[in-house]
Amino acid sequence: MSEGGAAMAERGVRWGILATGGIAAAFAADLVDLPDAEIVAVASRRRESAEAFAERFGVARAYGDWESLAADEGVDVVYVATPHTAHRAAAGLCLEAGRNVLCEKPFTLNLREAEELVALAREHGRFLMEAMWMYCNPLVRRLKALVEAGAIGEVRSVHADFGLAGPFPPAHRLRDPALGGGALLDLGVYPVSFAQLLLGEPDGIAASAVLSPEGVDLQTGAVLSWESGALASVHCSITGGTAVTASVTGSRGRIDVPAGFFHPDRFVLHRDGREPEEFTAGPADGPRTSLRHEAREVMRALRAGEKESPLVPLEGTLAVMRTLDAVRERIGVRYPGEAGAVLAR
């Protein structure tokens, strides 16, 4: 255990929260329930928002700018909960100031920004992790372990979808190109991450989409392929509510994950010649929508002196961003300020 890790083990981990929206509030609510975590500071570009958040969650320091939080030596790790168009700037500011960072998904707007954050973390010797809470979920970890142990044989296909019914008006953030709008980055990151959790980075990518008049994807479908012969079909939409399910089929069986596959409370293992077997969340796993699993993993890693998490490794995050960039290249979605070469693959 490092010197800093020993201190955190003794006094708990001191969190700063950058942004005050819905996901920040949900994360803070889970942190409040963890006995070894303390929220000590919050920042927003509007001091009023930071002060209201601080009052709601009993936070000692409220800042009306990001720089003050980044410079706060009493913060062990910052949770970046801004819209993803600001992830590069917010997380980069914190890393350069010497803070460890947990950054919401999608990690950044594109691969170039993701690579810049990883380089900054390594240059400054700081911990960095994408808040892909699905990877930290105990049941998802159990599913991955079963697949790796050969419970369903060699993986042949993965299917996953995530769609919201909408409709979302043109002014909504999900349709705003300046905010990285569209189904793919907000929702499609989950099906893609699920497939790559089990199969790694794909060797081939084909995709098609329906675009809005603003130029963001209303719905996108992609087929990912691997040299092993495995295929994954992934779909996301902001025009229709889908089942939000996933399945993994192997040469000797199948695993079905019901609605809410990215934070499941159960899944069913079907093995050739056997009765179906259901795996369910235990009482210690917490609420189905809990974000505490990723918080616990960050705190475990910090106390151990690790610079990244083996559950959400940085190379895996970069691989998902490469896939998202490649899909966007194929469907013709670019955001303001992106260079033409950003999405080349």
Phi and psi in degrees as a GROMACS rama.xvg file:
@    title "Ramachandran Plot"
@    xaxis  label "Phi"
@    yaxis  label "Psi"
@TYPE xy
-72.1274  168.096  SER-2
-60.4184  -44.9765  GLU-3
-64.8005  -38.6343  GLY-4
-63.5065  -38.1733  GLY-5
-63.9307  -40.6682  ALA-6
-63.8317  -41.6043  ALA-7
-68.2877  -32.717  MET-8
-66.4808  -32.2833  ALA-9
-81.2254  -41.9765  GLU-10
-108.874  -5.31439  ARG-11
94.3583  171.569  GLY-12
-101.606  129.299  VAL-13
-96.7088  117.523  ARG-14
-101.209  143.164  TRP-15
-113.875  144.727  GLY-16
-119.608  123.33  ILE-17
-106.464  107.36  LEU-18
107.281  157.963  ALA-19
-133.742  22.8756  THR-20
-78.7737  -165.881  GLY-21
-61.4635  -43.3899  GLY-22
-70.2998  -33.6512  ILE-23
-64.3371  -40.535  ALA-24
-66.5933  -40.6876  ALA-25
-63.8042  -41.4411  ALA-26
-66.0034  -43.4458  PHE-27
-62.1736  -39.1262  ALA-28
-61.6759  -36.995  ALA-29
-73.2747  -38.3548  ASP-30
-62.2077  -38.3238  LEU-31
-58.803  -29.6491  VAL-32
-84.2255  -7.04478  ASP-33
-94.2569  120.382  LEU-34
-65.9596  -21.8681  PRO-35
-102.811  17.1375  ASP-36
-123.866  145.176  ALA-37
-139.719  128.05  GLU-38
-88.0589  114.919  ILE-39
-107.943  -16.3257  VAL-40
-155.345  150.911  ALA-41
-141.004  147.101  VAL-42
-135.034  144.98  ALA-43
-145.84  160.617  SER-44
-72.3912  -11.8385  ARG-45
-117.115  116.107  ARG-46
-57.0705  -35.8298  ARG-47
-60.381  -40.1954  GLU-48
-66.1648  -42.4718  SER-49
-64.0911  -42.1494  ALA-50
-67.5434  -38.0208  GLU-51
-65.9752  -40.7147  ALA-52
-63.9792  -44.3447  PHE-53
-61.9109  -40.7998  ALA-54
-66.5359  -39.7215  GLU-55
-63.15  -40.1258  ARG-56
-110.249  9.55014  PHE-57
67.5586  41.665  GLY-58
-93.454  134.186  VAL-59
-71.2609  -41.0678  ALA-60
-120.013  130.066  ARG-61
-123.098  125.087  ALA-62
-114.036  144.161  TYR-63
-96.1021  17.7182  GLY-64
-154.725  156.016  ASP-65
-72.271  -34.9095  TRP-66
-60.0463  -38.1292  GLU-67
-66.029  -39.0029  SER-68
-66.4007  -44.2856  LEU-69
-60.3871  -32.5971  ALA-70
-86.8235  -5.19484  ALA-71
-73.3879  108.374  ASP-72
-70.0141  -12.8817  GLU-73
-87.035  7.89707  GLY-74
-107.706  125.727  VAL-75
-83.0972  -37.0034  ASP-76
-152.036  142.404  VAL-77
-109.758  130.82  VAL-78
-94.1799  115.23  TYR-79
-92.1519  114.793  VAL-80
-122.498  24.4852  ALA-81
-73.9003  168.825  THR-82
-56.1546  151.944  PRO-83
-66.1244  -19.3444  HIS-84
-65.6209  -20.1752  THR-85
-102.393  0.649835  ALA-86
-60.4826  -43.5237  HIS-87
-59.8574  -46.7192  ARG-88
-69.1039  -45.4474  ALA-89
-69.6368  -49.9629  ALA-90
-66.5597  -38.6344  ALA-91
-62.1079  -41.7262  GLY-92
-58.7449  -44.3994  LEU-93
-68.291  -43.1428  CYS-94
-62.396  -42.6635  LEU-95
-66.1105  -26.4533  GLU-96
-86.6685  0.031709  ALA-97
93.9454  12.5429  GLY-98
-91.0162  147.793  ARG-99
-79.322  155.129  ASN-100
-139.017  133.696  VAL-101
-111.22  117.707  LEU-102
-113.908  130.534  CYS-103
-58.1037  161.069  GLU-104
-92.3525  157.308  LYS-105
-61.652  146.993  PRO-106
-52.374  -46.7495  PHE-107
-148.823  -175.261  THR-108
-75.0102  -32.0019  LEU-109
-157.11  175.038  ASN-110
-62.6565  -40.9047  LEU-111
-56.1814  -46.7054  ARG-112
-64.7484  -38.5249  GLU-113
-62.6937  -44.1737  ALA-114
-62.9625  -35.5714  GLU-115
-65.7939  -41.0295  GLU-116
-66.2064  -42.7466  LEU-117
-62.1462  -42.2622  VAL-118
-62.9724  -40.3647  ALA-119
-64.1756  -43.3875  LEU-120
-59.9906  -43.1208  ALA-121
-71.2512  -36.6789  ARG-122
-63.9302  -39.8364  GLU-123
-96.8277  1.47021  HIS-124
64.4542  37.9344  GLY-125
-109.143  155.373  ARG-126
-76.8398  139.267  PHE-127
-144.384  134.485  LEU-128
-149.991  139.767  MET-129
-75.8569  140.639  GLU-130
-82.0178  57.3238  ALA-131
-85.191  80.787  MET-132
-59.8486  -26.0073  TRP-133
-56.6381  -40.9999  MET-134
-67.3458  -23.258  TYR-135
-94.3404  -8.17017  CYS-136
-64.8314  129.507  ASN-137
-57.0584  -38.3038  PRO-138
-72.3015  -36.9088  LEU-139
-64.5176  -39.8007  VAL-140
-63.4033  -38.2058  ARG-141
-65.4427  -42.6476  ARG-142
-59.8322  -47.2232  LEU-143
-59.8617  -42.7909  LYS-144
-63.4613  -39.6721  ALA-145
-63.0136  -44.0293  LEU-146
-63.3855  -44.3402  VAL-147
-66.3229  -28.0549  GLU-148
-82.3086  -1.71706  ALA-149
85.8348  20.2072  GLY-150
-59.9223  -30.8197  ALA-151
-116.92  17.2802  ILE-152
77.858  -154.256  GLY-153
-78.0563  130.576  GLU-154
-66.2553  128.298  VAL-155
-106.911  -35.6298  ARG-156
-154.653  153.316  SER-157
-131.954  136.989  VAL-158
-128.873  136.101  HIS-159
-155.739  143.558  ALA-160
-141.406  155.099  ASP-161
-152.812  108.777  PHE-162
-135.292  142.349  GLY-163
-110.164  144.932  LEU-164
-70.5306  -34.8727  ALA-165
66.3759  -147.874  GLY-166
-75.0007  150.638  PRO-167
-107.824  125.546  PHE-168
-67.9887  160.901  PRO-169
-55.6788  -28.9025  PRO-170
-80.0795  -9.30291  ALA-171
-67.8717  148.807  HIS-172
-58.6756  -30.5394  ARG-173
-69.9895  -11.5371  LEU-174
-116.794  9.19945  ARG-175
-97.7911  111.266  ASP-176
-58.1716  -32.52  PRO-177
-67.6461  -18.1611  ALA-178
-107.787  17.6151  LEU-179
68.0224  36.1647  GLY-180
-66.4096  173.539  GLY-181
114.07  165.844  GLY-182
-74.7045  -33.8373  ALA-183
-62.7018  -54.0387  LEU-184
-72.2979  -37.1412  LEU-185
-76.0233  -43.3833  ASP-186
-112.634  -42.8899  LEU-187
-63.799  -20.9224  GLY-188
-58.7867  -30.1361  VAL-189
-71.5823  -53.0806  TYR-190
-58.181  -41.2565  PRO-191
-64.0725  -44.4972  VAL-192
-65.3775  -36.8639  SER-193
-62.1828  -47.583  PHE-194
-62.0661  -42.4797  ALA-195
-76.3314  -22.4317  GLN-196
-60.3722  -35.9014  LEU-197
-95.5704  -26.4593  LEU-198
-123.748  -7.9547  LEU-199
80.3306  -170.803  GLY-200
-70.8149  133.272  GLU-201
-72.4144  157.101  PRO-202
-92.5414  -22.6505  ASP-203
-139.763  147.636  GLY-204
-140.139  127.3  ILE-205
-126.155  142.098  ALA-206
-152.959  154.936  ALA-207
-145.712  154.03  SER-208
-152.708  161.444  ALA-209
-107.838  122.339  VAL-210
-101.506  152.22  LEU-211
-83.4433  166.045  SER-212
-58.0014  -25.5221  PRO-213
-78.6968  -13.0561  GLU-214
97.4388  13.6704  GLY-215
-103.735  161.843  VAL-216
-82.8866  125.28  ASP-217
-81.9237  -37.6946  LEU-218
-152.489  146.142  GLN-219
-137.73  137.105  THR-220
-123.03  140.789  GLY-221
-140.298  146.691  ALA-222
-115.376  120.519  VAL-223
-103.088  141.159  LEU-224
-132.184  152.016  SER-225
-126.662  152.951  TRP-226
-60.9699  -21.8909  GLU-227
-68.0369  -13.994  SER-228
100.392  -5.11718  GLY-229
-73.3051  148.097  ALA-230
-129.754  149.713  LEU-231
-130.739  132.117  ALA-232
-109.433  123.416  SER-233
-125.901  144.466  VAL-234
-144.099  143.345  HIS-235
-144.097  152.549  CYS-236
-157.391  146.516  SER-237
-118.568  23.9581  ILE-238
-121.373  -4.08741  THR-239
-163.792  134.892  GLY-240
-75.2518  118.769  GLY-241
-94.8446  178.641  THR-242
-70.9659  -20.7663  ALA-243
54.5624  49.4384  VAL-244
-116.575  171.009  THR-245
-145.79  155.361  ALA-246
-147.835  151.421  SER-247
-128.845  121.337  VAL-248
-111.682  131.633  THR-249
-120.405  -177.638  GLY-250
-70.9027  -14.2133  SER-251
-133.754  19.3099  ARG-252
165.192  -168.646  GLY-253
-153.875  149.854  ARG-254
-121.836  126.345  ILE-255
-109.157  130.138  ASP-256
-114.029  121.376  VAL-257
-74.5855  -172.098  PRO-258
-48.3791  137.603  ALA-259
78.736  42.8974  GLY-260
-58.0014  -25.1113  PHE-261
-83.7079  -6.36477  PHE-262
-148.405  63.879  HIS-263
-74.3456  154.942  PRO-264
-109.47  -1.19727  ASP-265
-165.877  161.435  ARG-266
-152.462  163.185  PHE-267
-121.306  127.533  VAL-268
-98.8922  121.469  LEU-269
-109.241  117.78  HIS-270
-117.367  137.014  ARG-271
-52.7517  128.278  ASP-272
80.6152  7.18179  GLY-273
-129.459  162.11  ARG-274
-72.479  148.072  GLU-275
-57.9558  145.23  PRO-276
-122.678  124.66  GLU-277
-99.0533  133.905  GLU-278
-110.704  130.827  PHE-279
-126.765  157.867  THR-280
-69.1131  142.699  ALA-281
-89.4366  166.881  GLY-282
-57.1241  -31.873  PRO-283
-76.3722  -10.4182  ALA-284
-76.5358  -13.4622  ASP-285
80.9301  -176.448  GLY-286
-60.1251  152.63  PRO-287
-58.8332  -35.293  ARG-288
-90.811  14.2389  THR-289
-64.7496  134.228  SER-290
-97.9305  2.61855  LEU-291
-67.7977  -24.3289  ARG-292
-63.6683  -42.05  HIS-293
-69.9921  -35.5882  GLU-294
-62.8679  -44.2882  ALA-295
-61.317  -39.3589  ARG-296
-66.6914  -40.333  GLU-297
-60.3697  -46.2124  VAL-298
-66.5796  -38.2256  MET-299
-60.8552  -46.0255  ARG-300
-65.6614  -41.9645  ALA-301
-61.6318  -43.2027  LEU-302
-66.1557  -29.2807  ARG-303
-84.8615  -3.54603  ALA-304
76.6993  18.0821  GLY-305
-81.2593  147.791  GLU-306
-97.8227  -7.70059  LYS-307
-156.558  164.614  GLU-308
-96.1289  135.877  SER-309
-68.1081  -19.5263  PRO-310
-78.1763  -34.0716  LEU-311
-129.981  68.7975  VAL-312
-67.0101  149.123  PRO-313
-63.5659  -36.4961  LEU-314
-64.273  -34.304  GLU-315
-67.4426  -39.8906  GLY-316
-61.8845  -43.5016  THR-317
-63.8315  -37.3572  LEU-318
-64.3888  -40.8226  ALA-319
-64.9503  -41.2775  VAL-320
-63.7202  -35.2511  MET-321
-62.0194  -41.977  ARG-322
-65.697  -44.4359  THR-323
-62.324  -39.9956  LEU-324
-61.9729  -43.0337  ASP-325
-64.8825  -40.8649  ALA-326
-62.3729  -44.7868  VAL-327
-63.1311  -35.8421  ARG-328
-60.8914  -40.694  GLU-329
-74.7186  -29.3524  ARG-330
-97.6572  -6.09016  ILE-331
80.3994  36.0961  GLY-332
-108.292  120.082  VAL-333
-130.653  149.743  ARG-334
-105.535  157.695  TYR-335
-53.3163  133.535  PRO-336
89.3989  -7.14602  GLY-337
-79.4324  132.551  GLU-338
-73.5532  155.316  ALA-339
-60.8363  -28.7192  GLY-340
-84.6227  -7.24246  ALA-341
-58.7833  -40.0733  VAL-342
-99.5097  12.036  LEU-343
-67.553  135.065  ALA-344
